[in-house]
Amino acid sequence: MARTARSSKVDQAYEIIKNRITDDTYGPGTRLVFDQLARDLDISAVPVREAVRRLEAEGWVTYQLNVGAQVATFDVEQYRAAMEALALLEGYATATAVPHIDDQTLRKARALNDQMRNALPRFDPLAFTRLNHAFHALLCEKSPNLHVRGLLEREWQRLDLLRRTSFSMVPRRAGESVHEHDTLLHLIAASADRTTIEIFSRRHKLNTLRAVAQQP
C-alpha cells in the first residue's frame, strides 16, 4: 500500500514538473532543486527525486557536476539526429495516410494552417509550434501503420522542448513552413502519387533542420 502511495506521488510530481517544462515555466537551463520543488508541490523530496530521474531518462532533464539537475538545453547534434528520423517517419506516415484522408480532414488541416498563417504577424513560437504539431498529427494519424504512428508519438515527445526552441531561433522558418503546408495539402487534394508526397513531406521537415543548422 505504501509503495502504491509513493508511486502515485512520483507520478503526480512527474506530471507537474513535465508540464512546467513544456509550458516554459521551467525554461532551458533552469535548476531543479529537490527541496524547493518538494515545498512547491507539497510532496516529500523522495518522490520528487524519482520523478526528476524519470524526466532525465526521457531527456527532459540533465545532471551536471556541482550544479545538479536542470532542464535540458538545446543540443544541435541530438536535434539533427532526431529530426532526420522524424523526417523519414512523417514522410512515410503522411504518404500512407493519403488514401484515408477525407474532405473533412482536409478542411481541418487547412483551418489549422490558416491559424498558423494568421499568427505570423504577432508571432508566438510556443503557440505556433502547438498548431504545427496539430497539423501534422491530424494527417499522420490517418496512416494505417500503427507501429509507425507509435514511433512518431515518441519522437514528437522527445522533440517537444527542442522544437519549441527551433522556431524561436529561426522565426522566418514559420512563414516558409505555412507555405509548404499549402503545397502539401494541394498534393494530397490532387491525389498526387505516394512517392511525391513522401519526398515533399520529408523535405519539409528537413528544411527546418537546415534552417536551424545554418544559425551562427
MDTraj code that builds the backbone (N, CA, C; nanometers):
import mdtraj as md
import numpy as np

residues = "MET ALA ARG THR ALA ARG SER SER LYS VAL ASP GLN ALA TYR GLU ILE ILE LYS ASN ARG ILE THR ASP ASP THR TYR GLY PRO GLY THR ARG LEU VAL PHE ASP GLN LEU ALA ARG ASP LEU ASP ILE SER ALA VAL PRO VAL ARG GLU ALA VAL ARG ARG LEU GLU ALA GLU GLY TRP VAL THR TYR GLN LEU ASN VAL GLY ALA GLN VAL ALA THR PHE ASP VAL GLU GLN TYR ARG ALA ALA MET GLU ALA LEU ALA LEU LEU GLU GLY TYR ALA THR ALA THR ALA VAL PRO HIS ILE ASP ASP GLN THR LEU ARG LYS ALA ARG ALA LEU ASN ASP GLN MET ARG ASN ALA LEU PRO ARG PHE ASP PRO LEU ALA PHE THR ARG LEU ASN HIS ALA PHE HIS ALA LEU LEU CYS GLU LYS SER PRO ASN LEU HIS VAL ARG GLY LEU LEU GLU ARG GLU TRP GLN ARG LEU ASP LEU LEU ARG ARG THR SER PHE SER MET VAL PRO ARG ARG ALA GLY GLU SER VAL HIS GLU HIS ASP THR LEU LEU HIS LEU ILE ALA ALA SER ALA ASP ARG THR THR ILE GLU ILE PHE SER ARG ARG HIS LYS LEU ASN THR LEU ARG ALA VAL ALA GLN GLN PRO".split()
xyz = np.array([
    [0.0832, -0.1204, 0.0000],
    [0.0000, 0.0000, 0.0000],
    [0.0871, 0.1260, 0.0000],
    [0.1948, 0.1217, 0.0847],
    [0.2855, 0.2360, 0.0920],
    [0.3552, 0.2580, -0.0414],
    [0.3937, 0.1450, -0.1077],
    [0.4594, 0.1557, -0.2379],
    [0.3664, 0.2199, -0.3406],
    [0.2377, 0.1816, -0.3376],
    [0.1403, 0.2384, -0.4303],
    [0.1237, 0.3880, -0.4077],
    [0.1185, 0.4279, -0.2802],
    [0.1040, 0.5696, -0.2470],
    [0.2243, 0.6490, -0.2962],
    [0.3453, 0.5911, -0.2785],
    [0.4650, 0.6619, -0.3231],
    [0.4678, 0.6722, -0.4754],
    [0.4270, 0.5630, -0.5435],
    [0.4225, 0.5658, -0.6899],
    [0.3282, 0.6739, -0.7385],
    [0.2154, 0.6895, -0.6681],
    [0.1197, 0.7929, -0.7043],
    [0.1804, 0.9317, -0.6889],
    [0.2569, 0.9515, -0.5821],
    [0.3232, 1.0802, -0.5592],
    [0.4283, 1.1068, -0.6668],
    [0.5007, 1.0012, -0.7051],
    [0.6011, 1.0156, -0.8111],
    [0.5333, 1.0566, -0.9415],
    [0.4239, 0.9889, -0.9755],
    [0.3510, 1.0213, -1.0983],
    [0.2998, 1.1652, -1.0952],
    [0.2497, 1.2054, -0.9788],
    [0.1980, 1.3418, -0.9645],
    [0.3092, 1.4443, -0.9849],
    [0.4230, 1.4210, -0.9198],
    [0.5361, 1.5127, -0.9340],
    [0.5868, 1.5147, -1.0775],
    [0.5931, 1.3973, -1.1383],
    [0.6398, 1.3860, -1.2770],
    [0.5530, 1.4696, -1.3711],
    [0.4219, 1.4553, -1.3602],
    [0.3308, 1.5267, -1.4500],
    [0.3405, 1.6776, -1.4305],
    [0.3465, 1.7215, -1.3053],
    [0.3516, 1.8658, -1.2791],
    [0.4815, 1.9260, -1.3317],
    [0.5937, 1.8605, -1.3013],
    [0.7232, 1.9145, -1.3443],
    [0.7341, 1.9124, -1.4963],
    [0.6892, 1.8032, -1.5585],
    [0.6959, 1.7954, -1.7048],
    [0.6097, 1.9032, -1.7691],
    [0.4898, 1.9251, -1.7156],
    [0.4027, 2.0296, -1.7700],
    [0.4668, 2.1672, -1.7571],
    [0.5360, 2.1894, -1.6465],
    [0.6011, 2.3195, -1.6274],
    [0.7198, 2.3368, -1.7212],
    [0.7819, 2.2266, -1.7599],
    [0.8894, 2.2345, -1.8589],
    [0.8317, 2.2643, -1.9964],
    [0.7250, 2.1932, -2.0336],
    [0.6698, 2.2093, -2.1681],
    [0.6003, 2.3433, -2.1873],
    [0.5479, 2.4032, -2.0788],
    [0.4845, 2.5345, -2.0966],
    [0.5818, 2.6491, -2.0684],
    [0.7098, 2.6130, -2.0504],
    [0.8180, 2.7112, -2.0345],
    [0.8197, 2.7798, -1.8983],
    [0.7432, 2.7296, -1.8013],
    [0.7563, 2.7810, -1.6648],
    [0.8980, 2.7542, -1.6151],
    [0.9469, 2.6330, -1.6443],
    [1.0867, 2.5990, -1.6199],
    [1.1559, 2.5958, -1.7558],
    [1.2206, 2.7042, -1.7927],
    [1.2851, 2.7128, -1.9233],
    [1.4150, 2.6346, -1.9289],
    [1.4734, 2.6216, -2.0487],
    [1.6005, 2.5505, -2.0643],
    [1.7072, 2.6060, -1.9705],
    [1.7755, 2.5156, -1.9003],
    [1.8815, 2.5560, -1.8086],
    [1.8356, 2.5844, -1.6669],
    [1.7039, 2.5850, -1.6424],
    [1.6530, 2.6108, -1.5075],
    [1.6961, 2.4995, -1.4119],
    [1.7518, 2.5375, -1.2967],
    [1.7908, 2.4381, -1.1965],
    [1.6667, 2.3824, -1.1282],
    [1.6675, 2.2520, -1.1042],
    [1.5578, 2.1847, -1.0358],
    [1.6090, 2.1382, -0.8999],
    [1.5824, 2.2177, -0.7987],
    [1.6292, 2.1888, -0.6630],
    [1.5226, 2.1059, -0.5922],
    [1.5586, 1.9854, -0.5499],
    [1.4608, 1.8913, -0.4962],
    [1.3815, 1.9478, -0.3789],
    [1.4507, 2.0061, -0.2814],
    [1.3816, 2.0567, -0.1628],
    [1.2838, 2.1686, -0.1988],
    [1.3256, 2.2548, -0.2897],
    [1.2384, 2.3646, -0.3312],
    [1.1166, 2.3115, -0.4063],
    [1.1399, 2.2144, -0.4962],
    [1.0289, 2.1538, -0.5691],
    [0.9330, 2.0843, -0.4736],
    [0.9890, 2.0151, -0.3748],
    [0.9050, 1.9444, -0.2778],
    [0.8141, 2.0419, -0.2038],
    [0.8689, 2.1578, -0.1664],
    [0.7867, 2.2582, -0.0981],
    [0.6801, 2.3139, -0.1920],
    [0.7196, 2.3433, -0.3157],
    [0.6249, 2.3995, -0.4124],
    [0.5094, 2.3037, -0.4411],
    [0.5417, 2.1743, -0.4489],
    [0.4410, 2.0742, -0.4857],
    [0.3727, 2.0127, -0.3645],
    [0.4219, 2.0474, -0.2460],
    [0.3692, 1.9898, -0.1218],
    [0.3808, 1.8372, -0.1239],
    [0.4980, 1.7915, -0.1690],
    [0.5301, 1.6490, -0.1762],
    [0.6690, 1.6316, -0.1165],
    [0.6958, 1.5183, -0.0546],
    [0.8281, 1.4969, 0.0033],
    [0.9342, 1.4893, -0.1065],
    [1.0596, 1.5065, -0.0676],
    [1.1687, 1.5137, -0.1648],
    [1.1943, 1.3812, -0.2359],
    [1.1621, 1.2682, -0.1723],
    [1.1926, 1.1375, -0.2327],
    [1.1168, 1.1157, -0.3642],
    [0.9841, 1.1288, -0.3683],
    [0.9155, 1.1120, -0.4972],
    [0.9530, 1.2192, -0.5989],
    [0.9861, 1.3395, -0.5520],
    [1.0310, 1.4441, -0.6444],
    [1.1608, 1.4010, -0.7116],
    [1.2525, 1.3456, -0.6317],
    [1.3806, 1.2994, -0.6868],
    [1.3575, 1.1888, -0.7901],
    [1.2676, 1.0951, -0.7607],
    [1.2389, 0.9865, -0.8545],
    [1.1745, 1.0406, -0.9823],
    [1.0870, 1.1393, -0.9675],
    [1.0220, 1.1985, -1.0846],
    [1.1245, 1.2670, -1.1744],
    [1.2183, 1.3380, -1.1134],
    [1.3215, 1.4074, -1.1911],
    [1.4127, 1.3065, -1.2602],
    [1.4411, 1.1946, -1.1934],
    [1.5218, 1.0896, -1.2562],
    [1.4507, 1.0331, -1.3791],
    [1.3202, 1.0191, -1.3699],
    [1.2436, 0.9702, -1.4850],
    [1.2504, 1.0711, -1.5999],
    [1.2397, 1.1980, -1.5663],
    [1.2492, 1.3025, -1.6683],
    [1.3887, 1.3065, -1.7302],
    [1.4894, 1.2757, -1.6495],
    [1.6251, 1.2684, -1.7034],
    [1.6360, 1.1546, -1.8050],
    [1.5774, 1.0392, -1.7725],
    [1.5828, 0.9241, -1.8628],
    [1.5143, 0.9540, -1.9956],
    [1.4147, 1.0419, -1.9933],
    [1.3416, 1.0772, -2.1152],
    [1.4058, 1.1933, -2.1902],
    [1.5106, 1.2528, -2.1312],
    [1.5813, 1.3601, -2.1993],
    [1.5357, 1.5006, -2.1659],
    [1.4404, 1.5142, -2.0737],
    [1.3907, 1.6469, -2.0367],
    [1.4847, 1.7182, -1.9397],
    [1.5615, 1.6411, -1.8646],
    [1.6465, 1.6955, -1.7586],
    [1.7875, 1.6398, -1.7740],
    [1.8868, 1.7202, -1.7400],
    [2.0254, 1.6740, -1.7384],
    [2.0846, 1.7001, -1.6006],
    [2.1926, 1.6277, -1.5696],
    [2.2653, 1.6487, -1.4443],
    [2.4055, 1.6974, -1.4762],
    [2.4500, 1.7988, -1.4037],
    [2.5858, 1.8489, -1.4191],
    [2.6550, 1.8508, -1.2836],
    [2.7824, 1.8168, -1.2849],
    [2.8613, 1.8160, -1.1624],
    [2.8625, 1.9548, -1.0997],
    [2.8387, 1.9601, -0.9708],
    [2.8379, 2.0845, -0.8930],
    [2.7217, 2.1775, -0.9277],
    [2.6319, 2.1309, -1.0129],
    [2.5136, 2.2103, -1.0484],
    [2.3874, 2.1353, -1.0095],
    [2.3851, 2.0060, -1.0394],
    [2.2677, 1.9251, -1.0099],
    [2.1760, 1.9136, -1.1293],
    [2.0482, 1.8913, -1.1023],
    [1.9504, 1.8720, -1.2093],
    [1.9101, 2.0063, -1.2690],
    [1.8975, 2.0084, -1.4007],
    [1.8478, 2.1282, -1.4673],
    [1.7741, 2.0882, -1.5943],
    [1.6844, 2.1748, -1.6381],
    [1.6084, 2.1493, -1.7602],
    [1.7050, 2.1446, -1.8784],
    [1.6882, 2.0448, -1.9637],
    [1.7791, 2.0255, -2.0768],
    [1.7805, 2.1477, -2.1678],
    [1.8976, 2.1792, -2.2180],
    [1.9132, 2.2893, -2.3123],
    [1.9213, 2.2346, -2.4545],
    [1.9241, 2.3244, -2.5502],
    [1.9248, 2.2857, -2.6910],
    [2.0558, 2.2166, -2.7281],
    [2.0467, 2.0992, -2.7891],
    [2.1634, 2.0231, -2.8337],
    [2.1492, 2.0004, -2.9839],
    [2.2314, 2.0683, -3.0620],
    [2.2172, 2.0658, -3.2078],
    [2.2329, 1.9252, -3.2642],
    [2.3295, 1.8485, -3.2121],
    [2.3537, 1.7155, -3.2676],
    [2.2379, 1.6200, -3.2381],
    [2.1849, 1.6257, -3.1163],
    [2.0683, 1.5430, -3.0846],
    [1.9484, 1.5851, -3.1684],
    [1.9342, 1.7148, -3.1847],
    [1.8242, 1.7678, -3.2655],
    [1.8358, 1.7190, -3.4102],
    [1.9572, 1.7236, -3.4640],
    [1.9786, 1.6805, -3.6019],
    [1.9394, 1.5336, -3.6208],
    [1.9872, 1.4480, -3.5314],
    [1.9582, 1.3048, -3.5430],
    [1.8084, 1.2774, -3.5316],
    [1.7439, 1.3447, -3.4362],
    [1.6008, 1.3224, -3.4152],
    [1.5185, 1.3748, -3.5325],
    [1.5553, 1.4905, -3.5858],
    [1.4801, 1.5476, -3.6976],
    [1.4959, 1.4646, -3.8243],
    [1.6133, 1.4073, -3.8447],
    [1.6323, 1.3209, -3.9610],
    [1.5436, 1.1970, -3.9505],
    [1.5353, 1.1408, -3.8294],
    [1.4475, 1.0258, -3.8087],
    [1.3015, 1.0657, -3.8269],
    [1.2664, 1.1824, -3.7744],
    [1.1285, 1.2293, -3.7840],
    [1.0893, 1.2577, -3.9286],
    [1.1830, 1.3075, -4.0080],
    [1.1544, 1.3331, -4.1494],
    [1.1144, 1.2038, -4.2202],
    [1.1857, 1.0966, -4.1914],
    [1.1530, 0.9676, -4.2522],
    [1.0162, 0.9180, -4.2057],
    [0.9917, 0.9272, -4.0750],
    [0.8666, 0.8762, -4.0195],
    [0.7463, 0.9569, -4.0670],
    [0.7570, 1.0903, -4.0619],
    [0.6448, 1.1740, -4.1045],
    [0.6205, 1.1609, -4.2541],
    [0.7287, 1.1500, -4.3309],
    [0.7118, 1.1331, -4.4749],
    [0.6340, 1.0071, -4.5067],
    [0.6737, 0.8971, -4.4439],
    [0.6060, 0.7693, -4.4676],
    [0.4617, 0.7738, -4.4175],
    [0.4427, 0.8247, -4.2952],
    [0.3083, 0.8269, -4.2365],
    [0.2131, 0.9133, -4.3186],
    [0.2603, 1.0288, -4.3638],
    [0.1747, 1.1173, -4.4429],
    [0.1376, 1.0520, -4.5756],
    [0.2360, 0.9910, -4.6407],
    [0.2101, 0.9282, -4.7706],
    [0.1118, 0.8123, -4.7586],
    [0.1278, 0.7302, -4.6552],
    [0.0373, 0.6154, -4.6399],
    [-0.0993, 0.6577, -4.5869],
    [-0.1080, 0.7788, -4.5331],
    [-0.2361, 0.8282, -4.4821],
    [-0.3272, 0.8788, -4.5932],
    [-0.2689, 0.9188, -4.7060],
    [-0.3449, 0.9883, -4.8107],
    [-0.4735, 0.9169, -4.8521],
    [-0.4724, 0.7847, -4.8760],
    [-0.5981, 0.7196, -4.9164],
    [-0.7080, 0.7272, -4.8103],
    [-0.6701, 0.7609, -4.6877],
    [-0.7654, 0.7626, -4.5765],
    [-0.8002, 0.9051, -4.5316],
    [-0.7462, 1.0045, -4.6017],
    [-0.7744, 1.1444, -4.5674],
    [-0.8963, 1.1909, -4.6460],
    [-1.0044, 1.2219, -4.5748],
    [-1.1275, 1.2643, -4.6415],
    [-1.1365, 1.4168, -4.6464],
    [-1.2447, 1.4662, -4.7049],
    [-1.2618, 1.6110, -4.7202],
    [-1.2674, 1.6825, -4.5855],
    [-1.3287, 1.6193, -4.4876],
    [-1.3384, 1.6819, -4.3553],
    [-1.1997, 1.7003, -4.2934],
    [-1.1146, 1.5995, -4.3085],
    [-0.9784, 1.6095, -4.2554],
    [-0.9010, 1.7195, -4.3269],
    [-0.9183, 1.7291, -4.4579],
    [-0.8513, 1.8352, -4.5334],
    [-0.8979, 1.9733, -4.4872],
    [-1.0276, 1.9871, -4.4619],
    [-1.0791, 2.1162, -4.4142],
    [-1.0181, 2.1518, -4.2791],
    [-1.0077, 2.0532, -4.1910],
    [-0.9474, 2.0779, -4.0597],
    [-0.8003, 2.1171, -4.0742],
    [-0.7299, 2.0482, -4.1645],
    [-0.5880, 2.0783, -4.1850],
    [-0.5703, 2.2194, -4.2412],
    [-0.6557, 2.2578, -4.3357],
    [-0.6474, 2.3935, -4.3911],
    [-0.6779, 2.4978, -4.2840],
    [-0.7745, 2.4674, -4.1979],
    [-0.8102, 2.5610, -4.0907],
    [-0.6928, 2.5795, -3.9942],
    [-0.6245, 2.4704, -3.9612],
    [-0.5077, 2.4803, -3.8733],
    [-0.3974, 2.5625, -3.9391],
    [-0.3758, 2.5391, -4.0684],
    [-0.2715, 2.6142, -4.1377],
    [-0.3081, 2.7619, -4.1487],
    [-0.4369, 2.7910, -4.1639],
    [-0.4805, 2.9311, -4.1663],
    [-0.4568, 2.9973, -4.0304],
    [-0.4782, 2.9219, -3.9227],
    [-0.4485, 2.9762, -3.7893],
    [-0.3000, 3.0079, -3.7768],
    [-0.2165, 2.9209, -3.8313],
    [-0.0721, 2.9447, -3.8283],
    [-0.0369, 3.0691, -3.9098],
    [-0.1008, 3.0835, -4.0249],
    [-0.0753, 3.1998, -4.1102],
    [-0.1166, 3.3292, -4.0393],
    [-0.2326, 3.3244, -3.9745],
    [-0.2825, 3.4430, -3.9039],
    [-0.1983, 3.4776, -3.7818],
    [-0.1255, 3.3784, -3.7299],
    [-0.0429, 3.4009, -3.6107],
    [0.0926, 3.4626, -3.6445],
    [0.1282, 3.4681, -3.7711],
    [0.2619, 3.5144, -3.8091],
    [0.2908, 3.6606, -3.7724],
    [0.1963, 3.7544, -3.7934],
    [0.2290, 3.8950, -3.7631],
    [0.2647, 3.9197, -3.6167],
    [0.1978, 3.8504, -3.5256],
    [0.2287, 3.8641, -3.3826],
    [0.2780, 3.7280, -3.3349],
    [0.3977, 3.6951, -3.3786],
    [0.4482, 3.5582, -3.3687],
    [0.4758, 3.5151, -3.2253],
    [0.4174, 3.4005, -3.1895],
    [0.4406, 3.3362, -3.0600],
    [0.4927, 3.1957, -3.0902],
    [0.6229, 3.1701, -3.0696],
    [0.6802, 3.0399, -3.1060],
    [0.6105, 2.9215, -3.0407],
    [0.5695, 2.9358, -2.9152],
    [0.5041, 2.8250, -2.8456],
    [0.3692, 2.7925, -2.9080],
    [0.2877, 2.8953, -2.9303],
    [0.1554, 2.8736, -2.9891],
    [0.1680, 2.8201, -3.1313],
    [0.2641, 2.8732, -3.2063],
    [0.2837, 2.8289, -3.3439],
    [0.3236, 2.6819, -3.3481],
    [0.4117, 2.6412, -3.2576],
    [0.4574, 2.5026, -3.2553],
    [0.3433, 2.4073, -3.2218],
    [0.2555, 2.4482, -3.1310],
    [0.1402, 2.3633, -3.0977],
    [0.0507, 2.3435, -3.2201],
    [0.0280, 2.4510, -3.2951],
    [-0.0535, 2.4401, -3.4161],
    [0.0165, 2.3539, -3.5210],
    [0.1472, 2.3705, -3.5323],
    [0.2243, 2.2924, -3.6285],
    [0.2154, 2.1434, -3.5963],
    [0.2273, 2.1113, -3.4686],
    [0.2158, 1.9710, -3.4279],
    [0.0755, 1.9176, -3.4571],
    [-0.0261, 1.9974, -3.4264],
    [-0.1640, 1.9543, -3.4506],
    [-0.1873, 1.9281, -3.5993],
    [-0.1296, 2.0117, -3.6848],
    [-0.1437, 1.9961, -3.8303],
    [-0.0878, 1.8611, -3.8751],
    [0.0354, 1.8325, -3.8363],
    [0.0986, 1.7084, -3.8818],
    [0.0369, 1.5853, -3.8157],
    [-0.0009, 1.5982, -3.6888],
    [-0.0639, 1.4849, -3.6203],
    [-0.1969, 1.4491, -3.6858],
    [-0.2719, 1.5506, -3.7284],
    [-0.4010, 1.5274, -3.7939],
    [-0.3845, 1.4428, -3.9198],
    [-0.2812, 1.4729, -3.9978],
    [-0.2579, 1.3974, -4.1213],
    [-0.2006, 1.2591, -4.0921],
    [-0.1012, 1.2538, -4.0046],
    [-0.0316, 1.1272, -3.9803],
    [-0.1181, 1.0245, -3.9082],
    [-0.2154, 1.0708, -3.8302],
    [-0.2990, 0.9754, -3.7566],
    [-0.3873, 0.8933, -3.8497],
    [-0.3956, 0.9341, -3.9759],
    [-0.4742, 0.8584, -4.0731],
    [-0.3946, 0.7430, -4.1342],
    [-0.2653, 0.7363, -4.1041],
    [-0.1850, 0.6251, -4.1552],
    [-0.2318, 0.4951, -4.0908],
    [-0.2470, 0.3884, -4.1687],
    [-0.2912, 0.2608, -4.1113],
    [-0.1806, 0.1861, -4.0371],
    [-0.0558, 0.2359, -4.0453],
    [0.0566, 0.1671, -3.9816],
    [0.0683, 0.2117, -3.8357],
    [0.0152, 0.1313, -3.7452],
    [0.0131, 0.1673, -3.6034],
    [0.1534, 0.1753, -3.5444],
    [0.2437, 0.0907, -3.5920],
    [0.3799, 0.0913, -3.5387],
    [0.4498, 0.2234, -3.5709],
    [0.4373, 0.2680, -3.6941],
    [0.4988, 0.3948, -3.7335],
    [0.4369, 0.5104, -3.6550],
    [0.3065, 0.5063, -3.6353],
    [0.2411, 0.6118, -3.5575],
    [0.2914, 0.6135, -3.4139],
    [0.3173, 0.4957, -3.3573],
    [0.3725, 0.4895, -3.2225],
    [0.5123, 0.5485, -3.2160],
    [0.5943, 0.5174, -3.3161],
    [0.7288, 0.5748, -3.3220],
    [0.7226, 0.7267, -3.3359],
    [0.6281, 0.7740, -3.4160],
    [0.6112, 0.9185, -3.4335],
    [0.5774, 0.9865, -3.3014],
    [0.4855, 0.9281, -3.2273],
    [0.4463, 0.9870, -3.0992],
    [0.5662, 1.0008, -3.0070],
    [0.6493, 0.8974, -3.0033],
    [0.7665, 0.9026, -2.9156],
    [0.8656, 1.0085, -2.9614],
    [0.8855, 1.0215, -3.0931],
    [0.9780, 1.1227, -3.1437],
    [0.9235, 1.2635, -3.1209],
    [0.7931, 1.2807, -3.1396],
    [0.7329, 1.4122, -3.1140],
    [0.7518, 1.4515, -2.9680],
    [0.7315, 1.3565, -2.8776],
    [0.7501, 1.3860, -2.7357],
    [0.8956, 1.4206, -2.7062],
    [0.9871, 1.3473, -2.7678],
    [1.1294, 1.3710, -2.7451],
    [1.1706, 1.5107, -2.7922],
    [1.1061, 1.5577, -2.8982],
    [1.1453, 1.6852, -2.9582],
    [1.0636, 1.8042, -2.9088],
    [0.9708, 1.7813, -2.8179],
    [0.8863, 1.8913, -2.7705],
    [0.9685, 2.0129, -2.7301],
    [1.0661, 1.9924, -2.6463],
    [1.1467, 2.1037, -2.5968],
    [1.2297, 2.1654, -2.7083],
    [1.2945, 2.0823, -2.7889],
    [1.3829, 2.1328, -2.8929],
    [1.3066, 2.2043, -3.0028],
    [1.1906, 2.1515, -3.0415],
    [1.1144, 2.2144, -3.1486],
    [1.0612, 2.3497, -3.1045],
    [1.0290, 2.3602, -2.9749],
    [0.9849, 2.4885, -2.9241],
    [1.0961, 2.5911, -2.9418],
    [1.2187, 2.5482, -2.9154],
    [1.3326, 2.6373, -2.9266],
    [1.3633, 2.6698, -3.0720],
    [1.3435, 2.5748, -3.1633],
    [1.3839, 2.5953, -3.3022],
    [1.3095, 2.7106, -3.3677],
    [1.1788, 2.7242, -3.3457],
    [1.1053, 2.8350, -3.4064],
    [1.1420, 2.9680, -3.3414],
    [1.1901, 2.9635, -3.2178],
    [1.2404, 3.0861, -3.1559],
    [1.3701, 3.1289, -3.2228],
    [1.4515, 3.0305, -3.2608],
    [1.5803, 3.0595, -3.3225],
    [1.5656, 3.1062, -3.4668],
    [1.4691, 3.0495, -3.5386],
    [1.4520, 3.0836, -3.6806],
    [1.3056, 3.1184, -3.7084],
    [1.2581, 3.2331, -3.6598],
    [1.1178, 3.2705, -3.6807],
    [1.0790, 3.2815, -3.8278],
    [1.1750, 3.3146, -3.9156],
    [1.1434, 3.3234, -4.0587],
    [1.0989, 3.1885, -4.1141],
    [1.1414, 3.0811, -4.0497],
    [1.1044, 2.9471, -4.0955],
    [0.9547, 2.9227, -4.0795],
    [0.8909, 2.9950, -3.9889],
    [0.7477, 2.9759, -3.9651],
    [0.6665, 3.0073, -4.0907],
    [0.6948, 3.1205, -4.1544],
    [0.6224, 3.1570, -4.2756],
    [0.6474, 3.0592, -4.3888],
    [0.7723, 3.0160, -4.4023],
    [0.8056, 2.9174, -4.5054],
    [0.7301, 2.7871, -4.4811],
    [0.7190, 2.7503, -4.3548],
    [0.6503, 2.6262, -4.3191],
    [0.5031, 2.6309, -4.3585],
    [0.4392, 2.7454, -4.3361],
    [0.2981, 2.7612, -4.3732],
    [0.2799, 2.7435, -4.5240],
    [0.3683, 2.8043, -4.6028],
    [0.3589, 2.7916, -4.7484],
    [0.3802, 2.6462, -4.7923],
    [0.4716, 2.5774, -4.7262],
    [0.4948, 2.4368, -4.7601],
    [0.3743, 2.3507, -4.7219],
    [0.3071, 2.3863, -4.6135],
    [0.1833, 2.3162, -4.5776],
    [0.0791, 2.3322, -4.6882],
    [0.0694, 2.4541, -4.7434],
    [-0.0248, 2.4774, -4.8540],
    [0.0040, 2.3814, -4.9694],
    [0.1317, 2.3694, -5.0030],
    [0.1701, 2.2812, -5.1134],
    [0.1393, 2.1358, -5.0812],
    [0.1688, 2.0948, -4.9581],
    [0.1415, 1.9568, -4.9178],
    [-0.0075, 1.9253, -4.9275],
    [-0.0914, 2.0159, -4.8804],
    [-0.2359, 1.9938, -4.8866],
    [-0.2848, 1.9905, -5.0312],
    [-0.2239, 2.0721, -5.1165],
    [-0.2594, 2.0691, -5.2590],
    [-0.2247, 1.9334, -5.3202],
    [-0.1084, 1.8800, -5.2863],
    [-0.0678, 1.7492, -5.3381],
    [-0.1638, 1.6397, -5.2919],
    [-0.2042, 1.6468, -5.1656],
    [-0.2965, 1.5462, -5.1123],
    [-0.4324, 1.5571, -5.1803],
    [-0.4829, 1.6802, -5.1929],
    [-0.6142, 1.7008, -5.2547],
    [-0.6143, 1.6581, -5.4010],
    [-0.4987, 1.6737, -5.4671],
    [-0.4880, 1.6383, -5.6087],
    [-0.4565, 1.4907, -5.6289],
    [-0.4492, 1.4152, -5.5186],
    [-0.4182, 1.2716, -5.5251],
    [-0.2860, 1.2450, -5.5960],
    [-0.1848, 1.3252, -5.5600],
    [-0.0511, 1.3024, -5.6149],
    [-0.0032, 1.1639, -5.5723],
    [0.0938, 1.1104, -5.6455],
    [0.1396, 0.9752, -5.6134],
    [0.2122, 0.9733, -5.4792],
    [0.2162, 0.8561, -5.4201],
    [0.2700, 0.8395, -5.2845],
    [0.4147, 0.8862, -5.2733],
    [0.4962, 0.8540, -5.3735],
    [0.6380, 0.8908, -5.3671],
    [0.6557, 1.0419, -5.3629],
    [0.5783, 1.1135, -5.4449],
    [0.5872, 1.2597, -5.4482],
    [0.5529, 1.3195, -5.3122],
    [0.4457, 1.2697, -5.2514],
    [0.4025, 1.3219, -5.1217],
    [0.5035, 1.2870, -5.0127],
    [0.5554, 1.1658, -5.0167],
    [0.6526, 1.1250, -4.9146],
    [0.7793, 1.2089, -4.9229],
    [0.8292, 1.2309, -5.0431],
    [0.9516, 1.3095, -5.0604],
    [0.9292, 1.4543, -5.0186],
    [0.8143, 1.5111, -5.0569],
    [0.7878, 1.6509, -5.0204],
    [0.7759, 1.6660, -4.8692],
    [0.7033, 1.5751, -4.8056],
    [0.6856, 1.5812, -4.6604],
    [0.8197, 1.5677, -4.5891],
    [0.9044, 1.4802, -4.6397],
    [1.0363, 1.4606, -4.5791],
    [1.1208, 1.5874, -4.5930],
    [1.1190, 1.6467, -4.7122],
    [1.1973, 1.7687, -4.7341],
    [1.1457, 1.8842, -4.6484],
    [1.0155, 1.8878, -4.6300],
    [0.9552, 1.9919, -4.5455],
    [1.0161, 1.9882, -4.4050],
    [1.0287, 1.8698, -4.3481],
    [1.0863, 1.8570, -4.2144],
    [1.2354, 1.8899, -4.2156],
    [1.3054, 1.8447, -4.3188],
    [1.4495, 1.8696, -4.3259],
    [1.4809, 2.0170, -4.3501],
    [1.3876, 2.0903, -4.4105],
    [1.4088, 2.2341, -4.4297],
    [1.4199, 2.3066, -4.2954],
    [1.3411, 2.2621, -4.1974],
    [1.3508, 2.3218, -4.0642],
    [1.4855, 2.2887, -4.0015],
    [1.5272, 2.1643, -4.0152],
    [1.6583, 2.1243, -3.9639],
    [1.7687, 2.2074, -4.0279],
    [1.7603, 2.2268, -4.1586],
    [1.8627, 2.3034, -4.2301],
    [1.8658, 2.4480, -4.1815],
    [1.7481, 2.5059, -4.1587],
    [1.7419, 2.6450, -4.1125],
    [1.8069, 2.6606, -3.9753],
    [1.7828, 2.5649, -3.8865],
    [1.8428, 2.5705, -3.7530],
    [1.9941, 2.5515, -3.7618],
    [2.0373, 2.4573, -3.8453],
    [2.1805, 2.4272, -3.8570],
    [2.2592, 2.5452, -3.9132],
    [2.1934, 2.6309, -3.9903],
    [2.2619, 2.7447, -4.0520],
    [2.2755, 2.8638, -3.9587],
    [2.2137, 2.8540, -3.8406],
    [2.2261, 2.9637, -3.7451],
    [2.3689, 2.9702, -3.6915],
    [2.4234, 3.0918, -3.6722],
    [2.5607, 3.1040, -3.6203],
    [2.5714, 3.0525, -3.4773],
])
top = md.Topology()
chain = top.add_chain()
for i, resn in enumerate(residues, 1):
    res = top.add_residue(resn, chain, resSeq=i)
    for name in ("N", "CA", "C"):
        top.add_atom(name, md.element.get_by_symbol(name[0]), res)
traj = md.Trajectory(xyz[None], top)
